[in-house]
Each structure stands twice: as structure tokens, then as C-alpha cells.
Amino acid sequence: MSITKWAIDPAHSEVQFKVKHLMITTVTGHFRKFDLKVETEGDDFTKASTLVFTADIDSVDTNSEQRDGHIKSADFFAAEQFPQLRFVGKKLEKQGDKYLLTGDLTIRDITKTLSLDVDFGGIVTDPWGQTKAGFTVEGKIKRKDFNLMWHAVTEAGQVVASNEVRILCEIQVIKQAVPAPAENKQEKAATA
């Protein structure tokens, strides 16, 4: 079986996280710059030999420049020292109509095993002849597990930002064209 390479389609993908604020509302953040490299056996994503996702911490966007600056600071991501977060997938297994993706998430200098729920949307060919696959990925982490320790409490005792962070990603990948085999140098010389 041949190896198929897939690359992120950033125009049709988004990476979100959601955190409770004051335990009464939810703040949504995005990473605007991210990448995903996948290699599968044929078109079977359960037989992925490579699945590496990265997001640039400096691209975090929560619709508030002040909050974004705080999130990038040493209180949270320490973006200058740790410019990317990284997820390396180890196994994608079918469970009924859904899939479970298990891998290692690294934030700052801490790596933890994480399981994410995956809804596989399928594989289609777009109007321009590109083969694409789509996924919805959801999960939860505890930010303090990754040394994102900032904590504040209001005078009334409300927690400002919850420890639990929900992850929600809409991912579309594009099958990469297989490069044509290199021509024999002697044949090239003969036609020159």
C-alpha cells in the first residue's frame, strides 16, 4: 500500500479553545497560525504513520489584545520561550460512528497523553480536483497540567478563569500530489 501525504487547508480549518470566565460565560480563543502533517496508508486515516499538529502561540486571538498579551506571557503560554504547542498523534481508532485519537500534547515544556473525540466527515473531491478529508475534533484539558498556572479570584470568591479548557477544531486536509518519478538521466541527455 502506498503512503498518502495530507496537508492542512488553512482556509477551511479552525482551531478553537473555550474557557469559562467567572464561571458564568465562555471566552473563545483561536490560533490563527497552525499546521498539520499527516501520512496515511492509502486513504485510511486509522493507519496514519505520521500525524503532527503545531500551533503558533503568538497567533492566539481571543478578541482582546490585552487578554491575548496576558495569555502569551509567562502566566500562561510563555510564548517567547515556548513559541509552539505540538500534538503528535499515536493512534486513531474507530469506536462506533466516531473515532478516538490518542497522542501526546506538548504545551510549554510539558507533554501529556491526550484522547480526543473525532467525527470523520469523509473524503471528497472539490470542484478544482483536489481530494480533501474533513474532521471535527473535540476534547478537554486541564490547563494547570501544562503549567498554565495563573489564578485569580474575585472579591466574591468567583474563579476568573476555569482550569478546564475545551478544544474544538474543524480540520480539512488536502491530499498532496505524488511527485512524478525522476526521469532517467541518460534519457534526458539523449533528448537534449
N, C-alpha and C positions, 0 to 999 in steps of 0.2 A: 504494500500500500504506500502511496506517495505522501510526502509531507506537504500540507497546505499551510501557507502563511496568511495571517489576517492582521490588518492594521485598523486602528480606531478611525471612525468617521466623526471628527470633532463637530461638524455642523449638525449632526443628528444624534449627539450624545450629550448627557449632562451628569454631573456628579454633585450630589447634594448631601448635606448633613443637617440634622434638625436637633435643637437643644431647647428644653423648657427654660423659659425666662420667668423668674419669680414664681414658678410653678403654676402660672395661670395662662400663659400663652407660649407659643413656639416660635423661635427665631430660626429661619432657614438660611443656610450659607451654601455657597457654591465654590468649587475650584474651577477657575476659568481655563487653566492650562493643565492638561493631563495627557497621558499616553498609555496605550495598551498594545502589547505584542502577544500574539497567540500563534502557536503552531499545533496543528491537529493532524491526525491520521485521516486522510481524505477529508470529508466534511463532518466527521464525528467529534464533537467537542468533548465528549466523555473520554476520548483518547488523546487529550491535549498533552503534548510533551513539554510545551512552554506556555506559561500564562503569567505575564508580568505587567502589572499596572503601577504607574507612578503619577503623582500629582505634585505640582509646584506649590509649596506653601505660600510663596509670595503672591500667588494668584487668588488667594482666598477673598471672597466677596460676600459680605452679609448685609449689604445695602447701608453700611455706616462706616465711613472712613476711620472714625475714631475707634470703633469696635474692631475693625479689621486690623488696625495697628496694634491693638492690645492682643489680639489672637496671634499675631505674628511674633509678639515679644516673648521674652523668657518665661513669662507667666504661663504661657501655653506652648506653642509650637517651637519657639526659639529658632525662627526661620533663618537667621544669619548662620547659625551653627549647623542646623539640620534643614537644608533647603527643600527636601522632598520627603513625602511619605511613600511607602512602597508596599505593594501586596504581591506575593508570589503564590499563585495557585498550585496546589498539590494534587487535588482530586475533585472531579465533578461527577457526581453520581445521581442517577435518576431515582426519584422517590415519588411514585405515582405519576401525577401530571406535572410535578415540579422537579427541580434539581436542587442538590445541596453542593455548594462549592466550599471546599476547605482549603485553607492556605495560611501563610504567615504574613501578618501585617506588622510593618515597622513604622513607628512614629517616634521621632527623636532618635534615641539610641536603644529603644526597647522593642523587642519583637515578641509577638504573642500569636498563638494559633487562633484562627477565627473561622467560623462557619457562617456562610451567607446563603439566604434563600434566593434561588434563581428561577425566573419564569422565562423559558426559551420561546421567543416569538416566532422562530422559524427562519428559513433561508429563502430568499427571493432574488430575482434579477431585476434591477431597476431599469427605467426607460433608456439608460445610456449603456446598458450591457454589463454593468458591474454586479457581481454577486455579493449580496450582503446578508448578514445574520444579525438578529436583534435579541436583546436580553433586558429584563428588568431585574435588578439586583437589590436586595434589601437585607439589612442586618442591624445589629446593635453592638456598641462597645461601651465600656466604662472608661471615660477619659483619664481618670486618675490611674488606671492600669498602665497608661503610657506616660506617666509623669506630667500630665497636664493638670497641675495641682491647684491652680488659682481657685480661691474660695472666698465668697463674701456672703454676708447675711444682713438683711435689713434690720432696722430697729425693732420691727415687729416679729423678727425671727424667720422671715421668708428666705429661702435659699435663692441667690440671684441667678445662678446657672446650674442646672442639674448635672449630675455625674454621668447620667446615661445620654449617649449620643446615638440617634437613629441615622442610618445610612440608607440613601435611596439613589440608585443610579439607573439611568436609561442609557444603554450601551448599544451602539451599532458598529459593526466591524465590516471591513471590505476585504474580500478575498484578493490577494495580491497575484498579479500575473506571474506566470512561471517564465523565467528568462529562457530565451531560445538557446539551445546547445551551442557552444562555441564551435565555429567552423574550423575545419582542419586547415592549419597554416599553409600546407602545400597547395591545397585547392585555392586558397586566396591568392597565393603567389602566381599560380598558373593563370588566373583570370586577370591579373594586373597588367 
